Amino acid sequence: MQELIGKINAEMAAFNEDAQLQSEKSNKAAGTRARKSTLNLEKLLKEFRKVSLEESKK
């Protein structure tokens, strides 16, 4: 579970960086990367929810 949390944190950091570049400097490529990060975050968060529920049942 710790590994999954680490992946979520890393993806969130990448999203924050790219989202700032897009909003501050109108960097279109950063916007594309930020949108891709949101899709990856969605998958990771769904996996976290699944693992978390399994852990709570123990």
FINURO-460196 format. One line per 2 residues: for each residue x, y, z of N, C-alpha, C. Coordinates in nm, 2 decimals. Layout:
// residues N
X Y Z X Y Z X Y Z  ...
***
This chain:
// residues 58
0.08 -0.12 0.00 0.00 0.00 0.00 0.09 0.13 0.00  0.20 0.12 0.07 0.29 0.23 0.07 0.34 0.27 -0.07
0.37 0.16 -0.14 0.42 0.19 -0.28 0.31 0.26 -0.36  0.19 0.22 -0.35 0.08 0.28 -0.42 0.06 0.43 -0.38
0.08 0.46 -0.25 0.07 0.60 -0.20 0.18 0.68 -0.26  0.30 0.62 -0.27 0.42 0.69 -0.33 0.39 0.72 -0.48
0.33 0.63 -0.55 0.30 0.65 -0.69 0.20 0.77 -0.70  0.10 0.77 -0.61 0.00 0.87 -0.62 0.06 1.01 -0.59
0.15 1.01 -0.49 0.22 1.14 -0.46 0.30 1.19 -0.57  0.37 1.10 -0.64 0.46 1.13 -0.75 0.38 1.19 -0.87
0.27 1.12 -0.90 0.18 1.16 -1.01 0.12 1.30 -0.98  0.08 1.32 -0.85 0.02 1.45 -0.81 0.12 1.56 -0.82
0.25 1.53 -0.79 0.35 1.63 -0.80 0.37 1.67 -0.95  0.37 1.57 -1.04 0.39 1.59 -1.18 0.27 1.68 -1.23
0.15 1.64 -1.19 0.03 1.72 -1.23 0.04 1.87 -1.18  0.08 1.89 -1.06 0.09 2.02 -1.00 0.19 2.11 -1.09
0.30 2.05 -1.12 0.41 2.12 -1.20 0.35 2.16 -1.33  0.29 2.06 -1.40 0.24 2.08 -1.54 0.12 2.18 -1.54
0.04 2.17 -1.44 -0.08 2.26 -1.43 -0.03 2.40 -1.41  0.07 2.42 -1.33 0.12 2.56 -1.30 0.18 2.61 -1.43
0.26 2.53 -1.50 0.32 2.58 -1.62 0.21 2.62 -1.73  0.11 2.54 -1.73 0.00 2.58 -1.83 -0.07 2.71 -1.78
-0.10 2.72 -1.66 -0.17 2.84 -1.62 -0.08 2.97 -1.61  0.04 2.96 -1.58 0.13 3.07 -1.56 0.19 3.11 -1.70
0.23 3.02 -1.78 0.31 3.05 -1.90 0.23 3.01 -2.03  0.11 2.96 -2.01 0.03 2.92 -2.13 0.10 2.81 -2.21
0.16 2.72 -2.14 0.24 2.61 -2.20 0.14 2.50 -2.24  0.11 2.49 -2.37 0.01 2.39 -2.42 0.06 2.25 -2.40
0.18 2.22 -2.41 0.23 2.08 -2.39 0.22 2.04 -2.24  0.24 2.14 -2.15 0.22 2.11 -2.01 0.08 2.08 -1.98
-0.01 2.15 -2.05 -0.16 2.12 -2.03 -0.19 1.98 -2.07  -0.13 1.93 -2.18 -0.16 1.80 -2.23 -0.10 1.70 -2.13
0.02 1.72 -2.07 0.07 1.63 -1.97 -0.01 1.64 -1.84  -0.06 1.75 -1.81 -0.15 1.76 -1.69 -0.27 1.68 -1.70
-0.33 1.69 -1.82 -0.46 1.61 -1.85 -0.43 1.46 -1.84  -0.31 1.42 -1.90 -0.27 1.28 -1.89 -0.25 1.24 -1.75
-0.19 1.32 -1.67 -0.17 1.29 -1.52 -0.30 1.27 -1.45  -0.41 1.35 -1.49 -0.54 1.33 -1.42 -0.59 1.19 -1.45
-0.57 1.14 -1.57 -0.62 1.01 -1.61 -0.54 0.90 -1.53  -0.41 0.92 -1.52 -0.33 0.83 -1.44 -0.37 0.83 -1.29
-0.40 0.95 -1.24 -0.44 0.97 -1.10 -0.57 0.89 -1.08  -0.66 0.91 -1.17 -0.79 0.84 -1.16 -0.77 0.69 -1.14
-0.69 0.63 -1.22 -0.66 0.49 -1.21 -0.60 0.45 -1.08  -0.50 0.53 -1.04 -0.43 0.50 -0.91 -0.52 0.52 -0.79
-0.61 0.62 -0.79 -0.70 0.64 -0.68 -0.81 0.53 -0.67  -0.85 0.48 -0.79 -0.94 0.37 -0.79 -0.87 0.24 -0.73
-0.75 0.22 -0.76 -0.67 0.11 -0.71 -0.65 0.13 -0.56  -0.63 0.25 -0.51 -0.61 0.28 -0.37 -0.74 0.25 -0.30
-0.85 0.28 -0.35 -0.98 0.26 -0.29 -1.00 0.11 -0.27  -0.97 0.03 -0.38 -0.98 -0.11 -0.37 -0.89 -0.17 -0.27
-0.77 -0.13 -0.26 -0.67 -0.19 -0.16 -0.71 -0.15 -0.02  -0.76 -0.02 -0.01 -0.80 0.03 0.12 -0.92 -0.05 0.18
-1.01 -0.08 0.09 -1.13 -0.16 0.14 -1.08 -0.30 0.18  -0.99 -0.36 0.10 -0.94 -0.50 0.14 -0.87 -0.49 0.27
-0.79 -0.39 0.30 -0.71 -0.38 0.42 -0.81 -0.36 0.54  -0.92 -0.29 0.52 -1.01 -0.26 0.63 -1.09 -0.39 0.67
-1.09 -0.48 0.58 -1.17 -0.61 0.61 -1.08 -0.71 0.69  -0.95 -0.68 0.70 -0.86 -0.77 0.77 -0.88 -0.76 0.92
***
